[in-house]
């Protein structure tokens, strides 16, 4: 392992600490928060893809991460050093690294800490990540939820205010999609809200099916489709209630009002 320096206090600057405990010992590295965050997101994305493919829980290995990482580990870690207490400059010996990680290879050690350890974000960094999650969350809720009293989506500002009034904590590391269910349940204490999907039958005249099919695929999941001899498309689709007005508006504009649409049912999630 290269670039080991003598003990001294470390100025974190724009960096953050990532740490892991192994055999009751603490190991810390200094990392760039933006690149570390990219790696964390890639880990989540890859695990979800593998779980969907395998239909069971999947945990990345260090070898997996080194293969799929969007950023080389050497660009994640700052200073190429591992510490017991980074702020005090108490660095780890190569013998201790071998004992804890089975290697002194800095890329593998960094991958292990990012994969199985914790990122200690500053308040500014944490607030930034939470704001990004909040923006995505509000967008998801506007599209997927309705007010059961009116059957219409809540405005984005009302949803954001309800999240604040319910004192909901957004996890900056977990995917928003995994948090939506719990968040909607908490929001019900503040506003009437439910997740809802629309099942709709569509009939698109032949001359519009080229662009129409692409538009339908963009907004909905097609569960059934039938092509008539004259090229007309009849299909059954499902989509979030919150985008119904936008979807129908685009379909009607594309077909000049000649598309036929009928709600078959609405499903509460």
Secondary structure, DSSP 8 states (H G I E B T S, - for coil): ------------TTEEEEEEEETTEEEEEEEEHHHHHHHHHHHHHHHHHHHHHHTS-----HHHHHHH-SS-HHHHBSSS--EEEGGGTEE--HHHHHHHHS---HHHHHHHHHHHSEEE--HHHHHHHHHHHHHHHHHHHHHHEEBTTTTB---HHHHHHHHHHTT----SSS-HHHHHHHHHHHHTTTS--EEEEEEEEEEE-GGGHHHHHHHHHHH-EEEEEEE-TTS-EEEEEEEEGGGHHHHHHHHHHHHTT--EEEEEEEEE-
